[in-house]
Amino acid sequence: MKKVLMIVLAILISVAFVTTVFAQAPKEAPKPAAADKPAAKVEKPAKAEKAEKPAKAKAKTFTGEVVKADAAAFVAKDKKGEMTFDVSGVKGYKADDYKAGDKVVVKYAEKDGKMMASAIKKAAAKKEKKEKKEAKKEAPAKAEPAKPAAPAAPAAPPAKK
């Protein structure tokens, strides 16, 4: 009986090691026959052309102060440095609306090495935000305090049988 158990155990261990070796072996890619699928050759260049097209640029935001604003370019700076934006695509942009030192938020995308602005908005000053918060805090303080509740009626004595 011991010999049979030893043989079965040896077979199980062998199978376990052999399967791990097969799992680690790289699979060979099947080679497509060139004569069987001529349409496949046509699709590969089409995929290559699609890969060459530049992907749409992500819209980014920039927050800083105006340095210079004119009809063709908009220059703003932040802690990291100055950035120049092309404003030809911004609807309703007027250089006269912005002066040096104004806080602005610029939405832009990089195209062909240029920063193309899509929207420019003046940012609210920090003082105005603080004033609004203080006004909200004061408003509840002005409200009258709630009236005290009327005392409850005394409990009725239990009924006797």
Contacts in CASP RR format, 6 or more apart in sequence:
PFRMAT RR
TARGET T0000
AUTHOR 0000-0000-0000
METHOD contacts of the structure
MODEL  1
MKKVLMIVLAILISVAFVTTVFAQAPKEAPKPAAADKPAAKVEKPAKAEK
AEKPAKAKAKTFTGEVVKADAAAFVAKDKKGEMTFDVSGVKGYKADDYKA
GDKVVVKYAEKDGKMMASAIKKAAAKKEKKEKKEAKKEAPAKAEPAKPAA
PAAPAAPPAKK
32 40 0 8 1.000
34 41 0 8 1.000
57 109 0 8 1.000
57 110 0 8 1.000
57 111 0 8 1.000
58 109 0 8 1.000
59 107 0 8 1.000
59 108 0 8 1.000
59 109 0 8 1.000
59 118 0 8 1.000
60 107 0 8 1.000
60 108 0 8 1.000
60 109 0 8 1.000
60 110 0 8 1.000
61 105 0 8 1.000
61 106 0 8 1.000
61 107 0 8 1.000
61 108 0 8 1.000
62 76 0 8 1.000
62 78 0 8 1.000
62 83 0 8 1.000
62 85 0 8 1.000
62 105 0 8 1.000
62 106 0 8 1.000
62 108 0 8 1.000
63 78 0 8 1.000
63 103 0 8 1.000
63 104 0 8 1.000
63 105 0 8 1.000
63 106 0 8 1.000
63 123 0 8 1.000
64 76 0 8 1.000
64 77 0 8 1.000
64 78 0 8 1.000
64 103 0 8 1.000
64 104 0 8 1.000
64 105 0 8 1.000
64 123 0 8 1.000
65 76 0 8 1.000
65 77 0 8 1.000
65 78 0 8 1.000
65 100 0 8 1.000
65 101 0 8 1.000
65 102 0 8 1.000
65 103 0 8 1.000
65 104 0 8 1.000
66 74 0 8 1.000
66 75 0 8 1.000
66 76 0 8 1.000
66 98 0 8 1.000
66 99 0 8 1.000
66 100 0 8 1.000
66 101 0 8 1.000
66 102 0 8 1.000
66 104 0 8 1.000
67 75 0 8 1.000
67 76 0 8 1.000
67 77 0 8 1.000
67 82 0 8 1.000
67 100 0 8 1.000
67 101 0 8 1.000
68 74 0 8 1.000
68 75 0 8 1.000
68 100 0 8 1.000
69 75 0 8 1.000
69 95 0 8 1.000
69 97 0 8 1.000
69 98 0 8 1.000
69 99 0 8 1.000
70 95 0 8 1.000
71 87 0 8 1.000
71 95 0 8 1.000
72 86 0 8 1.000
72 87 0 8 1.000
72 88 0 8 1.000
73 84 0 8 1.000
73 85 0 8 1.000
73 86 0 8 1.000
73 87 0 8 1.000
74 84 0 8 1.000
74 85 0 8 1.000
74 87 0 8 1.000
74 93 0 8 1.000
74 95 0 8 1.000
74 98 0 8 1.000
74 106 0 8 1.000
74 117 0 8 1.000
74 120 0 8 1.000
75 82 0 8 1.000
75 83 0 8 1.000
75 84 0 8 1.000
75 85 0 8 1.000
76 82 0 8 1.000
76 83 0 8 1.000
76 85 0 8 1.000
76 104 0 8 1.000
76 106 0 8 1.000
77 83 0 8 1.000
83 106 0 8 1.000
83 115 0 8 1.000
84 115 0 8 1.000
85 106 0 8 1.000
85 108 0 8 1.000
85 115 0 8 1.000
85 116 0 8 1.000
85 117 0 8 1.000
85 120 0 8 1.000
86 114 0 8 1.000
86 115 0 8 1.000
86 116 0 8 1.000
86 117 0 8 1.000
87 93 0 8 1.000
87 117 0 8 1.000
87 120 0 8 1.000
88 116 0 8 1.000
89 116 0 8 1.000
89 117 0 8 1.000
89 118 0 8 1.000
90 117 0 8 1.000
90 118 0 8 1.000
90 119 0 8 1.000
90 120 0 8 1.000
93 117 0 8 1.000
93 120 0 8 1.000
97 122 0 8 1.000
98 104 0 8 1.000
98 120 0 8 1.000
98 122 0 8 1.000
102 122 0 8 1.000
103 122 0 8 1.000
103 123 0 8 1.000
103 124 0 8 1.000
103 125 0 8 1.000
104 120 0 8 1.000
104 121 0 8 1.000
104 122 0 8 1.000
104 123 0 8 1.000
105 120 0 8 1.000
105 121 0 8 1.000
105 122 0 8 1.000
105 123 0 8 1.000
106 117 0 8 1.000
106 119 0 8 1.000
106 120 0 8 1.000
107 117 0 8 1.000
107 118 0 8 1.000
107 119 0 8 1.000
107 120 0 8 1.000
108 115 0 8 1.000
108 116 0 8 1.000
108 117 0 8 1.000
108 118 0 8 1.000
109 115 0 8 1.000
109 116 0 8 1.000
109 118 0 8 1.000
110 116 0 8 1.000
END
